[in-house]
Amino acid sequence: MNTGPKLLMAASVMAASVSALALPVLHAATIDQHGTVVTQSSPWIKSVSYSSKNDYFATYKVIFNEGHFKHSPGFCSASSIDTSDYERLFYGHVKLGGAATTKEVNVLGRR
């Protein structure tokens, strides 16, 4: 399988936070295949730890900045924008590895 330029594989993680007196806020970020935060809408991600095994999913543990979320995010989503080859365009999926907490969210992606 041709993996093509792997830097194009990224996971976009979004989380919505709601404060008691404020309107919902949408936070977005793009994370490359190595777990490096490429862009983020505001400084809400402290770090990302990346681990993977051959022929298995890669795991991205996204750690939020301390105190950024007072409650667990009400909505969280992840998507892949890997267009490095035809197979990855249609079958390169990512998904959440559980519900987001006030501290972190786990994202599973195709290696």
DATA-V109369 format. One record per pair of residues at least 4 apart in sequence whose C-alpha atoms are under 7 Angstrom apart, sorted by sequence separation. I is the first residue (numbers start at 0). GAP is how many residues later the second one is. D is the distance in whole Angstrom. If there is no record, write none. Layout:
# DATA-V109369
i gap d
I GAP D
I GAP D
This chain:
# DATA-V109369
i gap d
17 4 7
18 4 7
30 4 6
31 4 5
52 4 7
63 4 7
83 4 7
84 4 6
85 4 7
86 4 6
87 4 4
99 4 6
100 4 6
17 5 6
30 5 5
31 5 7
51 5 6
52 5 7
82 5 6
99 5 4
17 6 5
30 6 4
31 6 7
51 6 4
81 6 6
82 6 5
98 6 7
16 7 6
17 7 6
29 7 6
30 7 5
50 7 6
51 7 6
81 7 6
15 8 6
16 8 5
29 8 5
50 8 5
97 8 7
15 9 5
16 9 7
29 9 5
49 9 6
50 9 7
96 9 5
15 10 5
28 10 5
29 10 6
49 10 5
81 10 7
95 10 6
96 10 5
14 11 6
15 11 6
28 11 4
48 11 6
49 11 7
95 11 5
96 11 6
13 12 7
14 12 5
27 12 6
28 12 6
35 12 7
47 12 6
48 12 5
79 12 7
94 12 6
95 12 6
13 13 5
14 13 7
27 13 5
34 13 6
47 13 5
48 13 7
79 13 6
93 13 7
94 13 5
13 14 4
26 14 6
34 14 6
47 14 5
78 14 7
79 14 6
93 14 5
94 14 7
12 15 6
13 15 7
26 15 7
34 15 5
46 15 6
47 15 6
78 15 6
93 15 4
11 16 7
12 16 5
33 16 6
46 16 5
77 16 6
92 16 6
93 16 6
11 17 5
12 17 7
44 17 7
45 17 6
77 17 6
92 17 6
11 18 4
44 18 6
45 18 5
77 18 7
91 18 6
10 19 6
11 19 6
44 19 4
45 19 5
9 20 6
10 20 5
43 20 6
44 20 5
9 21 5
10 21 6
43 21 5
9 22 4
8 23 6
9 23 5
8 24 6
43 24 7
75 24 7
6 25 6
34 25 6
6 26 6
5 27 7
72 27 6
71 28 6
72 28 7
71 29 5
72 29 7
71 30 5
70 31 6
69 32 7
68 33 5
65 37 7
63 39 5
62 40 6
63 40 6
62 41 4
61 42 5
62 42 7
60 43 7
61 43 5
60 44 6
61 44 6
60 45 5
59 46 6
60 46 6
58 47 7
59 47 5
58 48 6
59 48 6
58 49 5
57 50 6
58 50 6
56 51 6
57 51 5
16 52 7
56 52 5
57 52 6
56 53 5
57 53 5
56 54 5
55 55 6
16 56 5
15 57 5
16 57 6
14 58 6
15 58 6
15 59 5
14 60 6
15 60 7
14 61 4
13 62 6
14 62 7
13 63 5
12 64 6
13 64 7
12 65 5
11 66 5
10 67 6
11 67 5
10 68 6
11 68 7
10 69 5
9 70 6
10 70 7
8 71 7
9 71 6
8 72 6
9 72 6
8 73 4
7 74 5
7 75 7
7 76 6
5 78 7
4 79 6
3 80 5
2 81 7
3 81 6
2 82 7
